[in-house]
Amino acid sequence: MQNDTTLSTGPDRTAATARALRMKRWRTALATIAATVGAWLHRGRTRRTLEALSDHELRDIGLTRTHVWREARKPFWLP
């Protein structure tokens, strides 16, 4: 008679390990996607904020309207 407290070493354990690995990969993929979308949102906010600065503020940081215009027109996915 088999004791119920013994550890499984058969196909059930292999399937459980495979499931755990798949879940870890999904979590990693979702975390990567979330980080990417977060970076895109931050980049867009930063570019809109830069565009809203006055000419005086731009001079203080050494930028011209042309620099700002070029940066603000970039797609959000480009750094």
C-alpha positions as CSV (number, residue, x, y, z in Angstrom):
1,M,0.0,0.0,0.0
2,Q,1.3,3.5,-0.9
3,N,1.6,6.2,1.7
4,D,-0.3,9.4,0.7
5,T,2.5,11.5,2.2
6,T,5.2,10.4,-0.3
7,L,6.3,12.9,-2.9
8,S,5.2,12.2,-6.4
9,T,8.1,11.7,-8.9
10,G,6.0,10.6,-11.8
11,P,4.2,12.3,-14.7
12,D,2.1,14.5,-12.3
13,R,5.2,16.2,-11.0
14,T,6.6,16.7,-14.5
15,A,3.3,18.3,-15.5
16,A,3.3,20.5,-12.4
17,T,6.8,21.7,-13.2
18,A,5.9,22.4,-16.8
19,R,2.8,24.4,-15.6
20,A,5.0,26.4,-13.2
21,L,7.5,27.2,-15.9
22,R,4.7,28.4,-18.3
23,M,3.2,30.6,-15.5
24,K,6.7,32.1,-14.8
25,R,7.1,32.9,-18.5
26,W,3.6,34.5,-18.7
27,R,4.4,36.6,-15.6
28,T,7.7,37.7,-17.1
29,A,6.1,38.5,-20.4
30,L,3.3,40.5,-18.8
31,A,5.8,42.4,-16.6
32,T,7.8,43.3,-19.7
33,I,4.7,44.5,-21.5
34,A,3.6,46.6,-18.5
35,A,7.1,48.2,-18.2
36,T,7.1,49.0,-22.0
37,V,3.7,50.6,-21.9
38,G,4.7,52.5,-18.8
39,A,7.8,53.8,-20.6
40,W,5.7,54.9,-23.6
41,L,3.2,56.7,-21.4
42,H,6.1,58.5,-19.5
43,R,7.8,59.4,-22.7
44,G,4.5,60.9,-24.1
45,R,3.9,62.9,-20.9
46,T,7.5,64.2,-20.9
47,R,7.3,65.3,-24.5
48,R,4.0,67.1,-23.9
49,T,5.4,68.8,-20.8
50,L,8.5,69.9,-22.8
51,E,6.3,71.3,-25.5
52,A,4.4,73.4,-22.9
53,L,7.5,75.2,-21.6
54,S,7.8,78.9,-22.3
55,D,10.6,80.3,-24.4
56,H,12.3,81.6,-21.3
57,E,12.3,78.1,-19.7
58,L,13.6,76.6,-22.9
59,R,16.5,79.1,-22.9
60,D,17.3,78.1,-19.3
61,I,17.8,74.5,-20.3
62,G,19.6,75.3,-23.5
63,L,16.8,74.2,-26.0
64,T,15.1,76.0,-28.9
65,R,11.6,75.6,-30.2
66,T,13.0,73.7,-33.1
67,H,14.6,71.1,-30.7
68,V,11.3,70.8,-28.9
69,W,9.3,70.5,-32.0
70,R,11.5,67.7,-33.3
71,E,11.3,65.8,-30.0
72,A,7.6,66.3,-29.6
73,R,6.9,65.0,-33.1
74,K,8.6,61.7,-32.5
75,P,6.4,58.6,-32.2
76,F,5.9,57.5,-28.5
77,W,7.8,54.2,-29.1
78,L,11.0,56.0,-30.2
79,P,13.4,57.1,-27.4
